[in-house]
Amino acid sequence: MLGTRELKRRIRTIHNVERVVDAMEKISAARLSREKTRVLGTRPYIEALGRAVRYLATTDRPPHPLLRPSTNDSSLLIVIASDKGLCGAYNSSIIRAAQEFVAEHRHRRLHLITSGRRLRRFLPRTGAQVIRESIPHSEPPFDTYADELAGTVISLYLMEQIGHAYVLYTEFRSLAMNRPVLKRILPVEPTREKLPLNYYYFYEPSAADVLDRLLPQYVRLSIWGAFAEATASEHAARMVMMEQASVNAREMISDLVLEANKLRQANITRELSDIVGTAEALTRKGRKGVYA
């Protein structure tokens, strides 16, 4: 059984931990508020741009080089994880999804571009060619990274070194529900759906010229949006984990304080018993002396 001094030391230690995780929770909450605004503000634009590009792909004759199917069956996968831990199952979910993708494409040549130091243990097991590793993305904006990656993806596709390009990231939905999403960037698949009645596209100067400008922009924004979604999901996961850790720390402190109070009460009871026993012994001894 722990002594009073050891219990007090543990309570102080857990108090310090509780203050740290509470501060981390507040930091993640502030960053999540900023990233949530960014994601929810840009997601409709990226989705609308994707619809426009897929619709324009059906009108392009001859097809744009980025729409033309490649004879190369190799694939490029961009995986986005985090640089830090303490975010629950965020990294493990992405790694599990990446492993499934690698297993499904094991008969093809695979190229990887990774973002996040937590993926370093995953890379040697894939057998894939790593083009670039650990792109930092802990702090937005992601413009520079998105431009570089978009240029790399487009160059590899135009040179027919890859036949498909994908990005794997965690899509932000809410604090409690964020899931890995695999999105194909290239080639863009033409839409098979009819546009709603209130959708009309007018091209100036021509559909081919518009598509030539929109396709690189679509690739860039798809990558940029993946980084934004992943960052918001990471902050949400860390906020939830720090909140749970704070609750657990308070529960442990409560249990230790209760145990310390019980031990203190037991010590007081024992000391009182010793005092009472000593007093009774002295009283009996005094009576014997009187009668003698």
N, C-alpha and C positions, 0 to 999 in steps of 0.2 A: 504493500500500500504506500502511495506517495505521501511524503511529509508536507507540512504546511509551506515550507520554503520552496520546495519543488513545485507545488501547485501554483504559488504566486508567480514563480518564474515562467511557468507555462502560460498563465493568464496574460502576463505582460507580453510574451512573444506573440500569442494569438491576437492580442489587441493591435500590435504593430502590423501584423499581416492583414488584419481586417481594415486598417486605415489605408494600406497600400492598394488592396483590391477595390476598395471603395473609390479611391482616386482614379484607378484605371477604368472603373465602370463609368465614372463621370466624364473622363476624357473620351472614351469610346462613344458615349451618348452624344457628346458635342460634335464629334467627327461624323457620326452616323447622320445627325440632323443635316449637316452640310452635304454629305454624299447622297443622302436620300433625295434632297432637292435637286441635285445634279442629275441623278438617274431618272427620276420621274419627269424631269423637264425635257430630257433629250431622248428618252425612249420612244415617244410617239413620232418624233422626227426621223429617227433611224428606221422605224418600222414603215413609215410612209415612203421613205427613200427606197427601201427594199422592195416595196410593192411597185413603185414606179420603174425601178431597174428591171425587175422580172417581167413587167408588162412590156417595156421597151425591147426586151430581148426577143419577144415574139415577132417584132416588126423589123428587126435588123436583118437585111439581106444585102450582101453576104454577112455572116455573123462576125461580130467583133472578136479580136484575138483572145480576149478574156472570157468569151462565151464559147469558143470553139473547143470541143472535147479534145483532150490530149491523148496521144498514143502511149504515154508513159503511165504505168499503173502504180507508181510510188505515191506516197502521201506525205503531207506536211501537217504536223499537229503542233499548235501553240497551246501550252498548258499554263494556266495562271493559278498560282497558289500564293502563300504568304511568306514573308521573311521571318516572322515571329510566331511563337506558339501561344498558348493560353487562350485558344479560341475554339475549344471543344473539338467536334468532329469535322471542322471546316477543311483542314488539310487532308485528313484521312479519306474523306468523301471524294475529293478531287483525285487523289492518288488511286483510289479504287476504280473510279471511272476511267482514268487513264490506262490502268492495267487491263480493263475490259476492252478498251479500244485497241491496245497493242495486241491482245489475244485475237481479236477479230480480224486484224490486218497482218497477222504473222506471216502470211504467204506473200506479202508485198514488202517492198523496201520502204522504210519509214524514216522520216526526218523529224527531229524535235527542236522546238524553240521553247524554252522554259522560263518562267518568271517566278521567283520565290526560292529562297534557300532551302526550304523544307522539302524540295523535290530532289535534292542531291542524292539521297539514299535510293530514290526510285530509279534514277537514270541508268546505273550500271546493269540493272536487271532487264532492261528493255531490249538491248542489242541494237538500238536505233542509232543513227548518226545524229549527233547533237550539233546543230548549227550554231546556236547561241544559248548561253546559260545564265540564269540568275540576273535577269533584267530588273533593276530596282524600280519599284512602283509604289513604295509605301506612302508617298505624298503626291497628290495631284498638283498640277495638271499632267495629263499623259500625252500631250500633243507630240512631244519629241519622240517618245517611244512608239506611238501609233504611226507616225510618219516613217520612221525607220523600218518598222515591221511591215508596213504596207508596201514600201519600196522593195523589201526583200522578197515578200510573197509574190508580188507581181513580176519581179525579175525572174525568179525561179520558174514561175508558170510560163512566162513568155519564152524562156529558153528550153522549155519542155523537160526540165529536170524533175518536176513534180507533176502529177496529174490531178491531184485534189489538195485542197488546203482547208483545214479545220481549225477552230479555236474552241478550247474546253475551259469553261469558267463556271463560277457559281452565280446563278441568277438570283437577284434580290427580290423577294416577295414580301416578307414581313420579318419580325424579330424571330418568330418561331419556325418559319418555313422558308428555307433557302436550299435550292437543289442544284447539283451540277447539270450543266447544259452543254451539249455538243452542237456547234453551229458550223455548217459548211459555208466557207467564204467563196471559194472558187472551185469549179466553174459555177456561175450563177445559173440556176435552173429557171427557164422561162415559166411563167405562171400558166396554169391550166384553168384558172377560175375566171369567170366573167366579172368585170368591174361593177360595183353598184351603180345605180342609175345617176347618182349625183357626182360620179367621178368622170371628169373629162380631161384629157391631156391635149395640149396644143404645143407643137414643137416649133422652135425658132432657133436657128435657121432650118434644121432638119433633125429627124429622129436619130440618125447616125451620129451627128455632131453632139447632140445632147447626151447620148449614151456614152460617147467617148469621154465626155467630161464627168459624167456621173459615176461610171464604174470605178475608177480609182478612188473617188470620194467615198463610194459605198464600202470598198474594202477598208479604207482608213477608218471610217466611222464604226464599222463592225468591230474592229480591233479596239478602238477607243472605248466603245460602249461596253465591251467585255471587261476591260480594265476597271471602268467605273462600277459596273455591277459587282465585280469581284471584291473591290475595295469596300463597297457598302455592305456586302455580305460578311466580310471579315470583321468589320466593326460591330455589326449586329451580333455575330457569334461570340465575339469577345465580350460584348456588353452583357449578354445573357449568362455567360460563364462566370464573369466577375460578380454579377448579382447573386448567382447561386453560391459562389465561394464566400461572399460576404454574409449570406444567410447562414451557411454552415459554420462560419467562424463565430458568429453571434451565438449559435446553438452550443458550440463547444465551450465558449466562455461561460454561458449560463450553466452548463453541466459541471464545469470545473469550479465555478463559484459555489454551486450547491454542495459539491464534494468537499470543498474547503470549509464551508460553514458546518457541515456535518462533522468533519474532523476537529474543528475548533470547539464545537459543542461537546464532542466526546472528550477532548482534553480538559475542558472546564469541568465536566461531570466527574472525570477521574480525579482532578485536583480537589474538587469539593469533597469527594468520597475520602480522599486521603486526609483532608483537614478534619472532617467529621470523625473518621476513625481514630486519628491522633488525639482529638479532644476527648473522645470517649475513653481511650486508654489512659489518658492523664487523669480523667475523673475517677476511674476505677482505682487507679494507683493511689490517688489522694484519699479515697474512702478507706482503703486498706490501712493507710498510715494513721488515720484517725482512730480506727478501731483497735489498732495495735497499741 
